[in-house]
Amino acid sequence: MTAFLALLTRDMRLAVRVGGGALIGALFYLIVVVMMPFAIGPDLNLLGRIGPAILWLGALLASLLALDRLFATDNDDGSLDLLMMSAMPLELAVVAKGIAHWLTTALPLIVITPVLGLMLNVDLPAMGWVALTLLAGTPALTFIGLIGAALSVALRRGGLLLAILVLPLTIPVLIFGVSAANAAIVGPAPFGPPFTILCALSLASLVLGPFAAAAVLRQGQE
């Protein structure tokens, strides 16, 4: 547990220092949300209806922004070899890196979502529901992205393939996240079923993602 916390703290510090975590992701999220009204037009009712979808799509893209360097940096400086040879299981190390990525990239997006939602004419009470769906769904985006990040290291310069590999796997998360947000805001569909499935996707990715990413990393180092 001490090694786990040390790795978690190290990755969070590196993400903040390098600027590839909270700052870049939040700025990208802001740009996506600000540009949408210019592309769609001044129809406030339309913006209010599609606002949750825009916020979810922006959060998805922003959360994947720094994934290509998640393992590549450790591979470049030799830290990945040390992690694989350490007493701590590689799967647990992958979990620590995933949590650090979520805390420095996805959590700031959830915090600023209510403010950005006002730009899309989404009511402030409704923004609480959107933020709740993001809180439940963004862990799935992170831990699914771990698999793509591990593949980009194994493929050697496969960073450009990360989005192609990961985005199709995140489509169910996007569908149920937007469905849950829309059900809570406008109805008439119930909020419970899509939100429950969204939570199940996050739990499943939390269990399966680290094992798959660790297996890919081991295969890539052989």
C-alpha positions in Angstrom: 0.0 0.0 0.0 2.9 2.4 0.7 4.3 1.8 -2.8 0.8 2.2 -4.3 0.4 5.6 -2.6 3.9 6.7 -3.5 3.2 5.9 -7.2 -0.1 7.6 -7.1 1.4 10.8 -5.5 4.3 10.7 -8.0 2.1 10.5 -11.0 -0.2 13.3 -9.8 2.8 15.6 -9.2 4.2 14.8 -12.6 0.9 15.5 -14.3 0.6 18.9 -12.6 4.3 19.9 -13.3 4.3 18.8 -16.9 0.9 20.5 -17.5 -0.6 17.6 -19.3 -3.2 16.9 -16.7 -5.7 19.3 -15.2 -4.6 22.5 -17.1 -4.5 21.2 -20.7 -7.6 19.0 -20.3 -9.7 21.9 -18.7 -8.6 24.3 -21.4 -9.5 21.8 -24.2 -12.9 21.2 -22.5 -13.4 25.0 -22.3 -12.6 25.5 -26.0 -15.0 22.7 -27.1 -17.8 24.2 -25.1 -17.2 27.8 -26.1 -17.0 26.9 -29.9 -20.2 24.9 -30.0 -22.6 27.9 -29.7 -20.7 29.6 -32.6 -21.1 26.4 -34.8 -24.8 25.7 -33.9 -26.1 29.3 -33.7 -27.9 31.5 -31.3 -30.9 29.1 -30.7 -30.9 28.9 -26.9 -33.6 26.2 -26.8 -31.5 24.0 -29.1 -28.4 24.6 -27.0 -30.3 23.7 -23.9 -31.5 20.4 -25.4 -28.1 19.2 -26.7 -26.0 20.8 -23.9 -25.5 17.5 -22.0 -24.3 15.8 -25.1 -21.8 18.5 -25.9 -20.5 18.4 -22.3 -20.2 14.7 -22.4 -18.4 14.7 -25.7 -16.0 17.4 -24.6 -15.2 15.5 -21.4 -14.6 12.3 -23.3 -12.1 14.0 -25.7 -10.4 15.9 -22.9 -10.0 12.9 -20.7 -8.2 11.0 -23.5 -6.0 14.0 -24.3 -3.0 13.0 -22.0 -3.4 9.2 -22.2 -0.8 8.7 -25.0 2.0 9.7 -22.6 0.7 7.8 -19.6 3.0 4.9 -20.0 5.2 6.3 -22.8 7.0 8.6 -20.4 7.8 5.8 -18.0 9.0 3.7 -20.9 11.3 6.4 -22.1 13.0 7.0 -18.7 13.1 3.3 -17.6 10.5 3.6 -14.9 8.3 1.1 -16.6 11.0 -1.6 -16.3 11.3 -0.8 -12.6 7.5 -1.1 -12.1 7.5 -4.5 -13.8 10.3 -5.8 -11.7 9.0 -4.4 -8.4 7.3 -6.4 -5.7 4.0 -4.6 -6.3 1.9 -6.3 -9.0 1.9 -4.5 -12.3 -1.9 -4.5 -12.3 -1.9 -2.5 -9.0 0.6 -0.1 -10.5 -1.7 0.4 -13.5 -4.6 1.1 -11.1 -2.5 3.7 -9.3 -1.6 5.4 -12.6 -5.3 5.3 -13.7 -6.5 6.9 -10.5 -3.8 9.6 -10.7 -4.9 10.3 -14.3 -8.6 10.5 -13.3 -7.8 12.8 -10.4 -5.7 15.2 -12.4 -7.7 15.2 -15.7 -11.3 14.1 -15.3 -12.1 15.4 -11.8 -11.3 19.1 -12.7 -13.6 18.7 -15.7 -16.4 17.7 -13.4 -15.8 20.6 -11.1 -16.0 23.2 -13.9 -18.9 21.5 -15.7 -21.6 23.6 -13.9 -19.9 26.9 -15.0 -19.5 25.7 -18.6 -23.1 24.4 -18.7 -24.4 28.0 -18.3 -22.8 28.9 -21.7 -25.0 26.2 -23.2 -28.2 27.5 -21.6 -28.4 24.4 -19.3 -30.2 25.2 -16.1 -28.0 25.2 -13.0 -30.1 22.5 -11.2 -29.9 20.3 -14.3 -26.1 20.8 -14.3 -26.0 18.8 -11.0 -27.4 15.8 -12.8 -24.9 16.2 -15.7 -22.0 16.4 -13.2 -23.3 13.3 -11.4 -23.3 11.3 -14.7 -19.8 12.5 -15.5 -18.7 11.5 -12.0 -20.1 8.0 -12.6 -18.9 7.6 -16.2 -15.5 9.2 -16.5 -13.7 6.4 -14.5 -14.8 4.1 -17.4 -13.2 6.5 -19.9 -10.0 6.5 -18.0 -9.6 2.8 -17.4 -10.7 1.9 -20.9 -8.1 4.4 -22.1 -5.4 2.6 -20.1 -5.6 -0.3 -22.6 -5.1 2.1 -25.5 -2.2 3.8 -23.7 -0.5 0.4 -23.1 -1.0 -0.6 -26.7 0.6 2.7 -27.9 3.7 1.8 -25.9 3.7 -1.8 -27.1 3.3 -0.8 -30.7 6.2 1.7 -30.5 5.1 5.2 -31.7 1.5 4.0 -31.8 0.2 7.2 -30.1 -1.7 8.2 -33.2 -3.6 4.9 -33.0 -4.7 5.6 -29.5 -7.9 7.5 -30.4 -8.8 5.0 -33.1 -8.4 2.1 -30.6 -10.1 3.7 -27.6 -12.9 5.8 -29.0 -15.0 2.9 -30.3 -14.8 1.3 -26.8 -16.1 4.5 -25.2 -19.2 4.7 -27.3 -21.4 2.8 -24.8 -20.2 5.1 -22.0 -21.1 8.1 -24.0 -24.5 6.7 -25.0 -25.6 5.8 -21.4 -24.0 9.0 -19.9 -26.0 11.3 -22.3 -29.1 9.1 -21.9 -29.0 9.4 -18.1 -28.4 13.2 -18.2 -31.3 13.7 -20.6 -33.6 11.5 -18.6 -32.8 13.5 -15.4 -33.4 16.8 -17.2 -36.2 16.4 -19.7 -37.5 12.8 -19.3 -39.8 11.0 -20.0 -37.4 8.0 -19.7 -36.5 7.1 -16.1 -33.1 8.1 -14.8 -32.3 4.9 -13.0 -31.6 2.3 -15.7 -29.1 4.3 -17.9 -27.3 5.6 -14.7 -27.1 2.0 -13.3 -25.6 0.8 -16.6 -23.2 3.7 -16.6 -22.0 2.8 -13.1 -21.7 -0.9 -14.1 -19.5 0.1 -17.1 -17.2 2.0 -14.8 -17.0 -0.9 -12.3 -16.3 -3.4 -15.1 -13.6 -1.2 -16.7 -12.0 -0.7 -13.2 -11.7 -4.5 -12.9 -10.9 -5.5 -16.5 -8.9 -2.5 -17.7 -5.8 -2.8 -15.4 -5.5 -6.6 -16.1 -5.7 -6.0 -19.9 -3.3 -3.0 -19.8 -0.8 -5.0 -17.7 -1.0 -7.9 -20.1 -0.3 -5.6 -23.0 2.6 -4.0 -21.2 4.2 -7.4 -20.4 3.8 -8.5 -24.0 5.3 -5.3 -25.3 8.4 -5.7 -23.2 9.1 -9.2 -24.3 
